[in-house]
Amino acid sequence: MTTTPAAYDPVRVEAALDSPLSRWLWLVKWLLLIPHYIVLFFLWIAFLLVSVVAFFAILITERYPRPLFDFNVGVLRWTWRVSYYGYSALATDRYPPFSLGAEPGYPARLDIVYPERLSRGLVLVKWWLLAIPHYIVIGFFVGGYRAGWWDGGLVSVLAIIAAVILAFTEKYPKDLFDLVIGLNRWVLRVAAYASLMTDAYPPFRLDMGGSEPAAPPLPRY
């Protein structure tokens, strides 16, 4: 059987750096995003409630109900697009759509492979006990938690630094972009795991750049 990238890592985070970018739009994006922050506040309340329902469904049936799964993936996608436009990346000037869908034309994309079966045992411990080491690490990345997303941590600091460099040079540093996306990718993988959407334990690995790493080669016998 051929191993595909999606099978290798069920959480797929992709991003493309837009060019050109406005030198000064980033100063007012917090204002432009207020409608999204209001909607996301309510979406994340729903996300948490759906996760509770999914917890009991997995415990009883070993399955994450597909409509609930699709909704929570949609919330993560929406949040990732808003964060990418805003202060977790500042890497596009394209206003994020009000959508739970995949939106393949947008430069920030997220997909999570639907699991046919999930472990009853893991659902009891992965979201709090097993994820603790990751929580400690990403706490340095994300800082505080507001409006359903992170801000104030290393990710936001690096994005602001990139924006300041952009203001003076008209270029977003590629190496800084790769690092920012790698940090966001780590956080999103942990978010999916802690939200019971996969049993694949997130790797302690910083996969930088806008594209997901390729699957490892198959062993030869």
C-alpha positions as CSV (number, residue, x, y, z in Angstrom):
1,M,0.0,0.0,0.0
2,T,1.3,3.4,-0.9
3,T,1.7,5.9,1.9
4,T,0.3,9.3,1.1
5,P,1.1,12.5,2.9
6,A,-2.4,12.7,4.2
7,A,-2.1,9.2,5.7
8,Y,1.3,10.2,7.2
9,D,-0.1,13.2,9.0
10,P,-3.8,13.6,9.3
11,V,-3.6,17.3,10.0
12,R,-2.6,19.2,6.9
13,V,-1.7,22.9,7.2
14,E,-0.8,24.7,4.0
15,A,0.0,28.4,3.4
16,A,1.2,30.6,0.6
17,L,2.9,33.9,1.1
18,D,1.1,36.6,-0.9
19,S,3.1,39.2,-2.8
20,P,2.9,42.1,-2.9
21,L,1.7,42.9,0.6
22,S,0.6,46.3,1.8
23,R,3.3,48.0,3.9
24,W,0.8,49.5,6.3
25,L,-2.5,47.6,6.2
26,W,-1.3,45.4,9.1
27,L,-1.7,48.4,11.4
28,V,-5.5,48.3,11.1
29,K,-6.2,44.6,10.5
30,W,-7.3,44.3,14.2
31,L,-10.1,46.7,13.4
32,L,-11.0,45.0,10.1
33,L,-11.2,41.6,11.8
34,I,-13.7,42.7,14.5
35,P,-16.7,41.1,12.7
36,H,-14.7,37.8,12.5
37,Y,-13.8,38.0,16.2
38,I,-17.5,38.3,17.1
39,V,-18.5,35.4,15.0
40,L,-15.6,33.2,16.2
41,F,-16.5,33.9,19.8
42,F,-19.9,32.1,19.3
43,L,-18.4,29.5,16.9
44,W,-15.9,28.5,19.6
45,I,-18.6,28.1,22.2
46,A,-20.3,25.7,19.7
47,F,-17.0,24.0,19.1
48,L,-16.5,23.2,22.8
49,L,-20.1,21.9,23.1
50,V,-19.7,19.8,20.0
51,S,-16.4,18.4,21.4
52,V,-18.3,17.3,24.5
53,V,-20.9,15.5,22.5
54,A,-18.2,13.9,20.4
55,F,-16.4,12.7,23.5
56,F,-19.4,10.6,24.6
57,A,-20.0,9.5,21.0
58,I,-16.5,8.2,20.7
59,L,-16.6,6.6,24.1
60,I,-19.8,4.7,23.1
61,T,-19.3,4.0,19.4
62,E,-15.6,4.6,18.7
63,R,-16.7,7.1,16.0
64,Y,-16.7,10.9,15.8
65,P,-20.1,11.7,14.2
66,R,-19.2,13.0,10.7
67,P,-21.4,16.2,10.8
68,L,-19.9,17.2,14.1
69,F,-16.4,16.5,12.8
70,D,-17.0,18.6,9.7
71,F,-18.3,21.5,11.8
72,N,-15.3,21.5,14.1
73,V,-12.9,21.3,11.2
74,G,-14.7,24.2,9.7
75,V,-14.3,26.3,12.9
76,L,-10.5,25.5,12.8
77,R,-10.3,26.4,9.2
78,W,-12.1,29.7,9.7
79,T,-9.9,30.5,12.7
80,W,-6.7,29.6,10.8
81,R,-7.7,31.9,7.9
82,V,-8.4,34.8,10.3
83,S,-5.2,34.2,12.1
84,Y,-3.2,34.1,8.9
85,Y,-4.7,37.4,7.8
86,G,-4.2,38.8,11.3
87,Y,-1.5,38.8,13.8
88,S,-0.5,35.1,13.8
89,A,1.1,35.5,10.4
90,L,0.1,38.8,8.6
91,A,1.0,37.0,5.4
92,T,-1.9,37.9,3.2
93,D,-4.0,41.0,2.5
94,R,-6.9,39.0,1.2
95,Y,-9.8,39.4,3.6
96,P,-10.8,36.0,5.0
97,P,-14.2,34.6,3.9
98,F,-17.0,34.0,6.4
99,S,-17.1,30.3,5.7
100,L,-16.7,26.9,7.4
101,G,-15.8,25.4,4.1
102,A,-12.4,24.5,2.7
103,E,-12.0,27.6,0.5
104,P,-9.2,26.2,-1.6
105,G,-8.5,29.5,-3.3
106,Y,-7.5,31.2,0.0
107,P,-3.8,31.2,0.8
108,A,-4.2,29.6,4.2
109,R,-5.7,26.1,4.2
110,L,-6.4,23.3,6.7
111,D,-7.6,19.8,6.3
112,I,-8.0,16.9,8.8
113,V,-8.5,13.4,7.6
114,Y,-11.7,11.9,9.0
115,P,-10.9,9.0,11.3
116,E,-13.1,5.9,10.7
117,R,-12.4,4.7,14.2
118,L,-11.0,6.4,17.4
119,S,-9.8,4.7,20.6
120,R,-12.2,4.7,23.5
121,G,-9.2,4.6,25.9
122,L,-7.3,7.5,24.4
123,V,-10.4,9.7,24.4
124,L,-10.3,9.6,28.2
125,V,-6.7,10.9,28.5
126,K,-5.3,12.5,25.3
127,W,-7.0,15.9,25.7
128,W,-5.6,16.6,29.1
129,L,-2.9,14.1,30.2
130,L,-1.1,13.1,27.0
131,A,-1.2,16.6,25.5
132,I,0.4,18.2,28.6
133,P,3.9,18.2,27.1
134,H,2.6,19.9,24.0
135,Y,0.6,22.5,26.0
136,I,3.8,23.5,27.8
137,V,5.7,23.9,24.5
138,I,3.0,25.8,22.6
139,G,2.3,28.0,25.6
140,F,5.6,29.8,24.6
141,F,4.3,30.0,21.0
142,V,0.9,31.4,21.5
143,G,0.7,33.4,24.7
144,G,-2.8,34.3,25.6
145,Y,-6.1,32.9,24.3
146,R,-8.7,35.4,23.0
147,A,-11.7,35.2,20.7
148,G,-11.0,31.5,20.0
149,W,-7.4,32.0,19.0
150,W,-4.0,32.8,20.3
151,D,-2.1,36.1,20.5
152,G,0.6,37.7,22.5
153,G,3.1,34.9,22.2
154,L,6.2,34.2,20.1
155,V,4.0,33.7,17.0
156,S,2.5,37.2,17.2
157,V,5.9,38.8,18.0
158,L,7.5,37.2,14.9
159,A,4.6,38.2,12.7
160,I,4.9,41.8,13.9
161,I,8.6,41.8,13.3
162,A,8.0,40.6,9.8
163,A,5.4,43.3,9.3
164,V,7.9,46.0,10.4
165,I,10.5,44.7,8.1
166,L,7.9,44.7,5.3
167,A,7.1,48.3,6.0
168,F,10.7,49.3,5.4
169,T,11.7,46.9,2.7
170,E,8.4,45.9,1.0
171,K,9.4,42.3,1.5
172,Y,8.2,39.7,4.0
173,P,11.3,37.7,5.0
174,K,10.9,34.2,3.6
175,D,12.8,32.5,6.5
176,L,10.6,34.3,9.0
177,F,7.5,33.2,7.1
178,D,8.7,29.6,7.2
179,L,9.2,29.8,10.9
180,V,5.9,31.5,11.6
181,I,4.0,28.8,9.6
182,G,5.9,26.0,11.3
183,L,4.9,27.3,14.7
184,N,1.3,27.7,13.7
185,R,1.3,24.2,12.2
186,W,2.5,22.8,15.5
187,V,-0.3,24.5,17.4
188,L,-3.0,23.4,14.9
189,R,-1.8,19.8,15.1
190,V,-2.1,19.9,18.9
191,A,-5.5,21.6,18.7
192,A,-6.8,18.8,16.4
193,Y,-5.5,16.1,18.8
194,A,-6.8,17.8,21.9
195,S,-10.1,18.2,20.3
196,L,-10.4,14.4,19.8
197,M,-10.3,14.7,16.0
198,T,-7.4,12.3,15.6
199,D,-5.5,9.6,17.6
200,A,-2.2,10.5,15.8
201,Y,0.0,12.0,18.5
202,P,1.4,15.3,17.3
203,P,5.1,15.1,16.6
204,F,7.6,17.2,18.6
205,R,8.9,18.6,15.3
206,L,8.9,22.1,13.8
207,D,7.9,21.5,10.1
208,M,8.6,24.9,8.7
209,G,7.4,26.4,5.4
210,G,4.1,26.7,3.6
211,S,3.9,23.1,2.4
212,E,3.5,20.0,4.5
213,P,6.5,17.7,4.7
214,A,6.4,14.8,2.3
215,A,5.6,11.4,3.6
216,P,8.7,9.3,4.6
217,P,9.7,6.7,2.0
218,L,8.4,3.2,2.4
219,P,10.8,0.7,3.9
220,R,12.4,-1.8,1.5
221,Y,12.6,-5.5,2.3
